[in-house]
Amino acid sequence: QMGWVHLGACLLLISPVLSLFEDQVGKFDWRQRFVGCPSQVSLDKSRGGRIDNILLASKEQAVAAISLNNGDIAWRRLQESNVTDDISFAATEQLMVTVSDSGRSVRAWEKRKGGLRWSVWLSDTPSTSVSVGATGDLAAVVSGNTIYGIEGSDITTYSWKGVITKSDWSRVSTMASSATGSGSSLLRSELVLVTGINLQKVTLTPIDASGLSSEGSVSISATWFHSERCVISRETLWCLSSTGSLTALPLSTSAKSTTFTAKSGILRPLSISNTVAVVGESETNVYRLTGTEIKKVLSLPFSVDSIEGVAVDGENEKGVIVVAHSIYNLAVYDLEKATQLAKATLHSSPARVPISTLLISSPSSSSPSEFQIVAISSDCRIESLVLDVKQTGEPFIEWTREEALARVSKAEMLDLPLSELQASIESEFEGGDLGIVGAFIRRVTTQAHQVKRWAIQTSHQLMSLSSSLSFGRSGNLAEILGRIRNQDGIRASRSEPFERDFFNTRKLVLLTTLEGVIYGLDNADGRMVWRLNVDEGSTHFSPLKSQLGEETVPVYIQRTAVHPGLNPIATAVYKDKKSLEAVLVSFDPMTGKVMSTRRTPPVKRVDVLPKEIADHLHPLVIVLKSGKVVFEPELPANMKAMPPLHVMDIDPETGALEGMELSIVNGVGSLSKRWTGDLSFEKDEKAIIVQGKPATQRVHSRGRVLLDRNVHYKYINPNLVAIASLDEVRQTLSIHLIDSVSGQIVHTGRVTKVTGPVHLVHCEHWVTYSYWSEKNRRTELGILELYEGDELPESNVFDSFVPTLHQPTAIVASYIFSQGIEAMGVSETEQGATTRSLVMALPFGGLFEVTRRFVDATRPVEFTQEMREEGMVPYMPEIPIATEDMVNYNQSVFNIKTIKAFPSGLESTSLMLAYGLDMFYTRLTPSGTFDILKDDYDTGLITLVLVALFVGSYVCKRIVKRNSIKAAWA
């Protein structure tokens, strides 16, 4: 009896769950995680000297450890993202102590697993001068003119703090308790505060658990000291004067400074005690402090991009120097003998840029000639190299991380080239009139090629299937069926032709980054197809500035891959920060091969001309800051007249608007002022978002059918621009809808008691925006829809200069959203017939999809039976968040900045890419897959049923015929 009771209780606990099958995970989606461009790196050395991880802090406010074995992220912790100052850290035997949020927050992390040991808030005052040092359980942090001491393992506040007297330079470092010299080792390390006043003195103050030790403080007269020309290399302070005088001061209370006549250059600290490098314009020298004497131990007749050293003998401090003296060359030198041990040439594909940072691990006892080198390039590429000094040639590349993908600026998805079969069909219809006989011969030839291609593909698939079944033979039927099912994935990962699939869901993802690197990714699995550095190894790259002052590297598609015989063309634009000229780099987006590079005077605006010229090419319209209009390539002089183009500029500080008209006559463009306007911003008000509609956006239905069967027609204005302005002092958010052609202010709305972050989506006839409500202390969504009225417009083409029949009516509603929003996007399909859905990036790593039916300004408050029969959704103030609506299920992604969707060949399917610090791609089906069979569709059973019906109908026919004959003879 009790058993049935327990069973019933268990059944009551069972609830339906929507989830993915195991074989569906990663089938149509992928995720890539990054740490960002490193700002500080260090090797994690354990007690036994083994190095397992690379500790780093990045410009994207991330603290992480990367496995040295495979390059995977061992752990990652994100810090405050609303600051721009770099994170500083110091590592002890067990902890990694970080200082973030402009010197206000200090945290200690376990180096192995990334667990938070303690967190301390120092001050509410930010500082740009930050230094941190740690040893054992003691950490000292310099923030501005204050030093803080933190000791212990379970703490919530700092142990002590002190005021630093007036100084131009202050750092926390370690010092040796015994005198340093040649062949000596560190007996015990403690912290020391190093402060200096330019051209006057340097002060060394020991730090202990109780605070600054004034008794042990030593001031040294230092006319050679200058804050901009001094570095700390291990336990020694090195300074190089403008005249080339090199001075070393060991960080010991009993040490004295030593001066040596060297040559001018830049000081580079090394990971070898008492050693520093001076990099000049044409040579590089390495110096070592031995006792009270500075000696030059290595001289190289060239300037290096990066230099680092490692001690191969810990007791005697015998060192090896590794230098990167050009983009493609690495060299290893013995510091004791001043001889070159090895020289290696890095592979030139993909194109490289100078190496900015080198990390070297000591060789193991099993492989004493192998050095593992971590090279960080100036474009945020991290590589792990294994260099054997006994061999020549290229070093072995263990792994590579493309951290520039954490700073994506623009993203586009391009159709792949037509397959050979599709191209032959297109060329058949574009071949012109060949007569009946010629057309017949061309048709037969085309179909013969199609049959040949089909036979070759089928034979390859059969061979691949047979090889996979023969490899590792097993009598397990499940394993055999699994291999057959995975054939598509195996073929996709191999080097097959990069061409369009039947439903046009496979595309090339084109990404530009703020580091000057352009990537081409395969959206099937996220693998990198090609990589292009537009700067070509120089250091003059700088992003452009948008109207709102944001950094951007725009890319424009001038010709797609849908034209057989013509290579697609895309152009990226950036600024040369030395000459301030704009640089236009045109390349093939399918291969990444550069076609041309051109320079123009400083530009104000760049866009694509909607009209094609020869060879299906869309020229670029470039508006220079001088007001002149140029085209790239130049327009033909006999080009037919085209309607004028209209552009709108806004001053984000004042709200002043200006509409310009671009006229093109005989291939020459001229820009003239059409209208001016003013949004009359308040003193502290500023435009934060300016968003128009995509030129390729399709609207399937012009009207909305009401309950009484009347039609409410949408106000679909392709020239409408949404402007969001925020006054942080008065806490007011304003939404302005402006016709960019006529300058008409279509609508203006205000929301009070509002602060950021603000996100906005502008699509069709509606605008959705999110904000933080200070009044209700929650995130809210606003939806604004525009309608023309109940009369059908006379023309199907919208004209901004022709007044509408009725003034557009705005319907507004707001909803409660229980989570914060980091980014927001909307789905996009080829014809716009599918119900759109909004995708929101949430702070905890989810990507939430909500249908437009829930975010609707016309949801009725009073719900009737007629509304229920029509399938309308009643108004509820809160938008429910269900776990099954997370399109990334358990694949969390953080710090997402942009969500973009692109149409595919299926009307039901939208291709979504979310990118920021992480990147996630998937397919969206807001209305379900109504135009394609599901993956679990039982094709075999349906085929069997059809065959059975056919055989059964044939047998029945024979039986009926036989019976009818017998009946006739009866």
N, C-alpha and C positions, 0 to 999 in steps of 0.2 A: 504493500500500500504506500509506504513512504517513498519507494522508488518511483512510482508514478507521479507523486507530488514533486519530487526533485526534477524529474524530466519535464513536467509542465512549467516549473519555474525557469528552467533553462530555455525552454521555447519562448517564454515571454520576454526574455532578454535579447532575443534575436531580432535585429532590425535590418531592413534593406540597406545595402551599401552600394553606391556607384563608384566604380574604380576601374583601373586599367588591368588588363591581363598582362602577365609577365612578358609575353612575346610582343606586346604593343609598346612597351617602354622603349623610347628612343627610335621607334620606327618612322615617325613623321616629325620628330623634334630632336633637338640637340642643345646642349649647354656648354659654354666655355667660361671658366672662372679665371680671373686675373688678380694680380696684386697691385698693378700700376707701375709707373716708371720709378725705379728706385732712386731715393735721395740719399740714403745711407745704407751701407751693407757691411756685413761682418760674417766671418766663418765661426760656426758654433763648435768650439773645441771642448771636448769632455776631459775627464780625468786622465784617461789613457792616451790622450792625444788624438783620438779618432774624431773625424769630422763627419757628421751625419747631415747637418742642415746648413742652409744659408739664412742668416737672420737679416731682415731688411725692413726699412721704413720707406714708404712710397709717397709721391706727391699727391696721390689720391687719398691721403690720410688713412692708410692701411699699415698695420704691423703684421708681419707674417714670417713664416719659416718655410723654406723651399727645400725639398729633399735633394741632396747632392747626387743621389744615385740615379733618379729618373726625372727630376725636374718638376714633380708634382707638388702641390701645395700641401705641406704637412699640417699646418694650421694657419688661420688668418683671423685677425681681429680688426674691425673697423672702428675708427675714432670719429670725433666730431667732424662733420663734413662741411660746416659753415665757415671754415677758416682756410686761409691760403698759406700760412706759414708751414714749413716742413717740420716733421717730427724728428726729435733727437732721441737717441737711446744709448745706453751703456749696458754691457753684458757682464754678469758675474758667472760663477761656476754653475749656478742653478737658475738664475733669474735673468730676465731681460727688462730693464727699467726704462720706460719711455716717458717722454715729456711732450704733451700735445696741447692743442687749444691755446696756442700762443703763450706757452709757458705757464699755464694756469692749472693744468691737470697732470698728475704723475701717477703712473700705474706700473705694477710689477707683474710680469707674466712668467709662467714656467716655460723654460726653453724647450722642453721635450714635447709637451702636449698643448701649450698655449693657455693653460688655465690661469685665471686671474688670482694672484696671490693677495694683493691689496691695491687700494685706490685712494689717493689723497688729493683734495682740492687745495691749492696753495693760496690763490688770491683771485679777486674779481678784476684785477687790472691786467690787461694783456701786455706782453713784452715781445719785442723782436730780437732781443739779445738773450739767448738761452744756451746753457751748457749743463751737462749732467755727467756725473761720475759715480761709480758704484764698486764696492768691494765687500764680499761677505754679506752681512745683513745691513750694511750701512750704505745709504745713497745720499748724495749731495746734489742740489739743483741750484743753479744760478739763473734767476729770472729778473732781468733789469739790474737794479742796484741792490737786490736782496738775495741772500743765500739761505736755503732751507736744508735742514738735515732730517732724514727719515731713517729710523732704525727699528728693527723688529720684523716679525713675520705676520702678525695679525694686528694691524693698526688702521686707524681711520683718520689720523691727522699727523702733521709733521711733529717731530720731536723738539726741534728748536729752529730759530731763524736768527739771522744777523744782517746787519747793514754793511754793505761794501762801501768803503770810502771812495772818494772821487777817483775814477780810473777810466782810461780809454779802452781797456781790454780786460776781460776776466774769463777764466776757464777753470774747470775742475779736471784734475788729472790724477794719476797715481805717481807715487814717488818711491824710491828704494830707500830703505832704512840704512843701508851701508853705502859707502862711496862706490860710485860706478867707475868702471874702467875696463880695459881690454881683458877679456877672458873672465870677467866676474859675472856672477848671476844674481838675480834678485832673491834676497833672503826673506823679506817680508814686505808686502806692499800696503801702503795706506794712501789716503786721499790728501791732496794738497790743492789749495786755492792759489792760482797764479793770476795776479793782477799787474797791470802795467800802465804807466803814463808815458805818452810819446816823448822820446828824446830826454827822459828824466830818470826813471827808475822802474825796477821790477820787484815785486814783493811776493814771497812764498810764505803761505800760512798753512800749517798742517791742520787737518780736519779729523776730529775723532767723534765719539758718540755723544759727547757733551757739548760740542760746538767748535768754533774756531779757537785754536790754541794760540793766544797772543804771545805766550812766552817763547814758543818756538818760531815765531814769525821772523823772517829775515828780509831786509830791504837791501837791494843791490843797485848801486848807481849804474844806469844803463843808458848812455847817450846813443847807443846803437839800436834801441828798441823803437819799433813803430808797429802799430796794430795791424796795418795792412800788409806788412812784409814779414810776419812771424807766424810760425806753426809749431805745434807740439808733435814730435815724432817719438812715439813710445814715452820714455821718461826724460826726454831732453827737449828744451826750448831752443829752436833755431831761428835766427833772424838774418836776413840778407838785405843789406843797404842798397840804395840805388847805384852806388859806385862799385858794388861787387864785394863788399866786405862781409864775410860770413862769420857769425858769432854763435857759439853753442853754450848753453847753460844747463847742466844737469839739474833735475828737479830734486835737489837734496839740500838740506839746510846747511851743509858744510861745503857745498860745491862753489866753484868760482867759474866765471865766464872765460871762454877761450875764443880768440879771434883768428881768422885765417883770410888771406887775400884770395878771393875767388872771382868769378865772372858773374855779371848780372844775369838774372833769369827769374824763374818762378820756382819757389820751394815746393817740393812734393814729399810728404811724409812716407816712410816705409815701415814695414812690420818687422824690422830688425833693429835691435837696440843700438842706440848711439849712431844711427845712420840716417842720412837724408840725401835727397837728390835735388839737383838744380838743373832745371830744363831751360836752356837758352834758345835763341832763334835758330842757331845752326849747330849746336852741340849740347850734349847732356853729360853732366858730371855727378858722380856719387862720392860723398864725403863721409868719413867716420871719425868719431871722437874717441881717441885712445889715450886714456889718462888725462893729461892736460894739453894734448896736441891733436889738431885736426889734420887728417891726411886724406888726400884724394886717392881712392881705391879703384875707381873705374872711370874711364873717359871714353865717350862715344862721339864720333864725328858727325852726329846728326841730332835733330830735335825729335823727341818722342811724343806720341799722343798720350800714352799712359805708361806708368812704370810702377812695379811693386816687387817686393822682396819677401823671401821666406828663409828661416833658419833651418838648415838641414841637419845641424848638429847643435842641439840645445845647450850642451855644456860649454862649448867653445864659441857659440854664436857664429858658426861658419854659415855664410849666407849665399843664396842664389838669387840673382836679379832676372826678372822677366820683363821685357819691354815690348811695346807695340809701337814700332817706329814708322809705320805707314798703315794704310787702310788694310792691306792684305798680308803684312809680314809680322811675325813674332820671332823673338830671339831670346835665348837663355844664356846668361853669363855667370861664370864662377867669380864671386866677389873676392875670394882670397887670392886667386891666381890672375884675376883680371883677363880671363880668356873666355871666348865664346864656346859654349857647350853644344848648342844646337840652334838651327834656324829653320823656321817653318813658314810655309805660304798658305794662307787661308783660301778656300775656294771662293771664286768671284761670283758665284751664282747662289743666292740672289745678291744683287749689288750691295756693297757694304759701305758703311760710314765709319769715321774714326771711333776707336775704342776709348771710352772715357774712364772706365774703371776696370782694374784687374784684381782678382783674388787668386791666391795660390795656396794649395795644401802641400805639406811635406810629403815626399815619397814614402810609401810603405816599405817595410822590411822585405816583403815578398817581391816587390817591383821597385828596386831602388833607383831605377833610371826613368820612371814614369812620373810626370808632374800633372796633377789635375788643376786646370786653370778655368776660372769662371770669368768670362769677358762680357762686360756690359757696354753696349754701343751707345752713342749719343742719341740714337732713335729708339732707345728703350728695348733693344733686343738683348736677351740674356742667353748666353751659350756656355755649355760645359764642354771643355776640350781636354783631351788626354794627349800629352806631348811626351814622346819618348826621345830622350837626348841621344840615344844610340842609333836612331833611325832618322832618315831624311824624308821629306815630302810633306804632305798635308797632315795636320793633327786629326785625330779621330774625334768627331763631334758626337758626344753622347746624347745630348738633348738640347732643345732650343725652346725658348719662350718668347712670344711676340707680345710684350707688354704694352706696345703702342695701341693695341686694340682696346685697351681700357680708356682711351681718349678719342673715341670715334667722333668725328664732326658731322659728316653727312653719310647717308646710306641710300643706295638705289638697288633695285633688282632688275636685271636685264634678261630678256628672252635669249635663249641660246640659239646658235645657228641651226638652220634647218638640217635635218638628216639628209643623207644622200638620196633616200627615197622621196622625201618631201621636196627637196631641191629639184629633182628630175621632173616631178609633177608641175612645180611652178614654172620651170623653164619650158615645159611643153606648151603651156598656155600663153607664155610670153614670147614665143618664137616667131610670131607673125604669120601671115597667110602664105602657106606653102602649096596650096592646092590639095585636091582630094588624095592623089597618090602620095605626095610628100607627107601629108598629115597622117595617112595610114602607115607609112613606113616609120615615121617618128613614134607613133603609138605602139607599134609592134616592138620597136627597139627599146622603148622605155619599159614596157612590160617584161621584156626579156631580162633587162638589168634588174628589175624588181624581183623576178624569180631567182636570179643568180644570188642576189643579196640575201634573200630569205633562206636559200639553201645553205649559204655559208654560215649565217647566224645560227640556224638550226643545228648544223654539224658541230659548231663550237659549243653550243649549249649541251648537246648530248655527250660530247667528250668531257666537258666540265663535270656533268652529272655522274658519268661513269667513273671518273677519277676520284670524285669525292666519296662515292660509294665503295670503291675498292680500297681507299685509304683507311686503314684501321678497321678491317672487316669485323663485324659484330653481328651476332644473331638477334640482337635486340631490335624489334620492329620500331620502337619509339625513336631510337637513334637514327635509323635509316630514314624514317619520315621527317625527322628534324633536319637532316642534311638536305633532303629534297626541298623542304620549306624554306631553308636559308639560302637557296641558290641565288635569289635576287639580291640579297645583301652581299654575297660573295662577289657576284658580277659587278655590283655597284662600286665595290672597293677597288676593283682592278682597273687597269688603264684602258677603259673603253672610250670610244669617241665621245667627246664632250659636246653633245648635241641635244636638241629638244626632244622631250618625250611626247607621248600621244596627247596627254591632257595639259601640257604646258605647265606642269607643276615644278619641274626642275629648272632652276634659274641660276644665274650668277649673281652673287651678292657683292656689290661694289661699295667699298668703304674707304673714306678718307679720314685721316687722323690729324690731330693737332701737332703731331711730331713730324709731319712731312712724309709719312709713309702711306701708300695706297695699297689696299689688299683686294684680291679677288678670291672669294670663297664659294665653294659649291654648297648650295642650300640643302642638298640631300643629306650631307653628314657634317658640314661645317669645316671640311678640310681646306687648307690653303692651296689654291690653284696657282697663284703667282703673287709676287710681292714687288712693289716699286717704290723706291725712295726718290721723290721728285727733286730733292736738293742735290743729288748726285755727289754726295760726299762733302759738300761745302757746309759752312755753318751760317749761311745767310738766310735760312728759311724763317719766315714769320707768317702766322695766319693773318687773314684779312679781318677787318672789323665790320660787324653788321651795323644797321641803323641804331640798334639798342646798345652798341658797344661790346657785344659778345664776340669772342674769337670764333672764326669759322674758316673752313677750307672747302669752298663749294666745288661741286663737280657737275658738269653739264653733258648730257647725252646728245651729240650732234647727229649721229646715225646709228641705228640699231642693227642687229644681226639678221633681220628678216629679209634682207636683200641679197640673194645669191650672187656671188662674184664680187661683192663689195665688202671690205672690212669695216666693222663698226668703229666708231670714233667717239671718244669721250675726252673732255678737257677739264683739268683741274687748275684752279687759280690760287696763287699765294703771293705774298709780298716779299721782296728782297729788303731785309731790314737795314742793309748798308746803303743801297742806292734809292730805296723807297719805291722802286719800280714794281709794277705788277708783272708776274711771270705766268705765262699760260703754257701748260704742258699737255699736249695732245697725245693720246696713246690708244692702243687697241685694247678695249676692256676684256676681251676674251683671252688674250695672251699676256697683257701687261707690257707689251713692247712699245717704247716711245717712238712716236712718229715725227714730232716736231716740238721745238721749244721757242717761244717768242716772248719778247718783252715790250711793255707799253708804259707810258707815263702813269703816275698814280691814278687808280680808278675809283670811281664813286659807286658804280653799279655795273653788274654783268648779268646778262640773261640770254636766253635762246630765242632767236627769231622764229616765230611759228611757221613761217613760209619756207618751203624747200627751194633750193637752187639745184644746180646740176648734180647728178649722182645721188639724189635723195639726201642731200646734206643740208642741215639747219645751221646757218651761220650764227656766230655769237654777236650780240649787241653790247658794246662796251661804251659806257658813259664815263669819260674822264672827269677828274675833279675840276678841270678847266672848263667843263661844259661841252667839250667837243665829243661827237659821236663817231666811233669807228666800228667797223665790222671785221670779223675774222672767221673765214677768209673774206676778202672784199667782194662786194656784190657786183654783178655784171652791170655795165652801163645801160644795157637795153632791157633791164628787168622791168616787168610789168608793174604798174602802180598797184599798191596794196593799201588797205585801210590803215589809218594812223594807229599807232600803239600809244597806250597811256600808262604812265607810271606815277606813283605817289610817294612823296617823302614826308617824314615826320620828324620833328625835333622832340626827342623823348623827355627833355627837361621842361619845355614850355608848352608842348602840345600844338605847336604851329604846324599846319598842313600846307602842302604845295603839290598841285597836280600839273604834270608836264605831258605834252603831246609830242610824240616822235613821228615825224613825217619822213618818208623815203621817196626821193625823186631822182630818177636816173642813177640809182645805186648809191646816192649820197643821202645821209641822214642828218636831220636838223631837229633840235630840241627847243620847244617854245613853251612858255608858261601858259597854262590853260585856266587855272583857278587857284585861289588861296583860301585857307580857312584857319580857324583857331579853336581848339577845344577848351581854352581858358583854364589851364591847369592851375591849381593852388600852388603856394610857395614850395611845399614839400611833396607835391604830387609828381609822379614820374610814370611814363609808359613802360610797362614791363613785358607786354606781349603784343605783337602785331602779326596777325595771321589771316591770310586769304584762303581761297579754295584751290585745290589742285586743278590744273588745266585739264587733266584727263578724267576728272570725276564725272561719273554718269548718274543721272537721275531717272529712275525707271517710271515713276508715276508723278504727274504734275499736281494731283489733287488728293484729298482725303475724303472718303465717303463718310457722311454723317449718319446718324440713326434714322433720320427722316428721308434718307436716300438722296439728299442734296450733297453737293461736292464743295468742299472748302479748298480753294486752290492755293498752292504754296507760293510764297514769294521767293522765286529762284533767280537770284541775281548773281551771275558768275563774277561780277566786278566788286562784290561786297567784301570789305575788309573789316575784321573784328579787332578792336584795340582795347586792351585792358590796362588801366592805369590805377596805381595804388598810392594812397597817401598814408604813410605809416604813422605820421603824427596824429592826424585826425581819424585814422583807422577807417578809411573809406575806400571801397573798390568801385570803380566806374567801368562800365562796358559800353563802348561806342561802336556802332555799326556805320561805316562810311562807304559811300559809293566812290570808288577810286577814280572813276572816269568823269563824273559830273561834280563831285565834291559834296553831294547831298548827304546830310546826316540823317540816316534812316531811323535810327533809334539810339537812345541813351538811357542807361539805367544805373542806379547807384545802390550799393549795399553798405550799410554802416556797421560799425563795430567789427571790422574785418582786418585780419593780417594775413601775411603769406604763410606757407607757399601757395601761389595761385597757378593753376593749370587750366588750359582752355582748348577746346576742340571745336572747330568750325566746319560744318558739313551740311550740304544741301540747303535747307531753309532754317536750320537750327544751330544754336550755339550752346554748348555745355561747358560750365566752368566750375572749378572747385576752389574752396578757400577755407581758412580757419576762422571760425566765429568766436571772437573774444567774449561775446555776450553769453553764448551757450556753452563755451569751452568744448567745441567739437568740430569735426570736419563736416562741411555741408556741400552739397551739389546744387548748382542752379542750372535750370534749363530754360532757354528762350527760343520760341518758335515764331516765325513770321508768316502771315497769310495775306493774300491779296483780296480775297472776298469770295463771293459765290458765282461770279461771272467769269467765263473762260476768256483768257486774254486773246486778243485778235491774232497775234503773231506767235509763232513757236520759237522765235529768236528774240532774246531779250535785248533791248536797246536802252541804255542809261539816259539818253537824251529824250526819249519818248515817255511822258508821264504815264503811270499805271492808272487803270480805271478807278481804283480806290487806294487811299493811303494804306500802306502795309499795317496790319494789326499785329501787335506783339502779345503773345500768351506766355506767361512766366509762371514757373513753379520751382519749389526748392525741396530738397530731400536731405535726410540725415544719413551720414555715412560713418559707420562706427570705427573706421580705421583711417590712418593718415594716407595721403596719396603723394607719391614721388614723381609719377609721370602718368600721362593719360593719352590714349590713342583710340582710333576708330577703325573698324574693319572696312575693307574696300574690295568690291567685286567688279567683274568686267562690265556688266550691264546695270548694276545697282538694283537689281530686282530682289536680292536676298535681304532679309531684315538685318539692319546694321546692329552691331554690338560695340560697346565700349570696353576697352581693356585698360585696367589701372594697375600700376606697380605699387605694391604695398610695402611698408617699412620692414616687415618681418620676412620678406623675400618672396612673397606670392605675387602672381599675375592673375588678377581677378577679372573675369569676363561677365558682363551684365548686358542683357539684351536691351535694345532701345525701347522696348515696350514698357520696361520698368522706369526708365528715365524719360518720361513723357510729360509734357506740360498739360496735356489734355486728359490725363487720368481723372475720372469723375470722383468727386467727393461723395455725392449721393448716388448710390448704386441701385439700379432698377433691374427688373427681370429682362427687359429688352437689352440692356447693356450686357447682361450675363450671356444671353443668347448670341450676341455679336462677338463674344470672346474678349470683351474689354477688361482691362485690369483696374480694379478700384484703387483709389488713392490711399496710399499708406505713407506716413512721413518718413519711415526708415526703409532703406534698401537692404534686404537680407543678404548676408554673406554666407554662402554655403561652400563647403570644402570641395564639392564636386565641380564647382565653377572655377576652380583654380586651374588654369590651362597648363601650368608647369608642375602640377601635382606636388611631388616632394623634391623637385629640382629647384631649390631656392636660389634666387638671384638678387643681388643687392646693389644699391646706389644706381638704379636704372634712371636714366635721364631722358630717354626718348623711346617711344613706341611707334613704329611705322608698320602699315599694312599695305600689301600690294596684291593686285588681282592675279588670278591664275586662269587657265583655260576652262576651268569648271566654274560655273556661276555660283555654286554652293560653297566654294572654297576660297578663303582669303589667306595669304601668306604673311605671317606676322613676324617681325623682328624687333626684339627689345634689347637695347644696348645702353651701357653705362660702364660701371666697373666690371660687371659681368655681361654676358650675352646669352640670349635665349631665342630660339627659332621654333615655330610650330605652325601647324595649319589650323585655321579657325573655320568652323562650320556653324554659323549662327542659326541657320534654319535647318540644319541636318544635311546629310549627303543625299539630297533628293534626286540628283542627276548621275549617280554612280552607285554600283552595287557595293554592299558592305564587304568588309574583309572576310567575315565568317559566312558569306553566302555559299551554300552548299551546291556548288556547280555539279559535282559528281552525281548527287542524288537527283537533281533536276534532269540531268542527261539520261540517267537510268530510267526515270519515270517517262520521259518523252519516247525513248526507244521502246519501252514496254507498251506504251499506248499505240505506237506505230505498228509494232508487231501484232498487238491484240486486235487492232482495227483491221489489219490485213487478214488475220486468221478468221475473224468474224465475217469478213466479206466473203471469204472462200466458203465458209460453212453456210452462210445464207444463200450463196449461189448454188451450192450443191443441193440444199434443201428445196430451193425453188425448182430445180430441174427434176428432182424426184417427185415433187408435187405435180409437175406438169405431165409426167409420165404415169402418174397414179390414176 
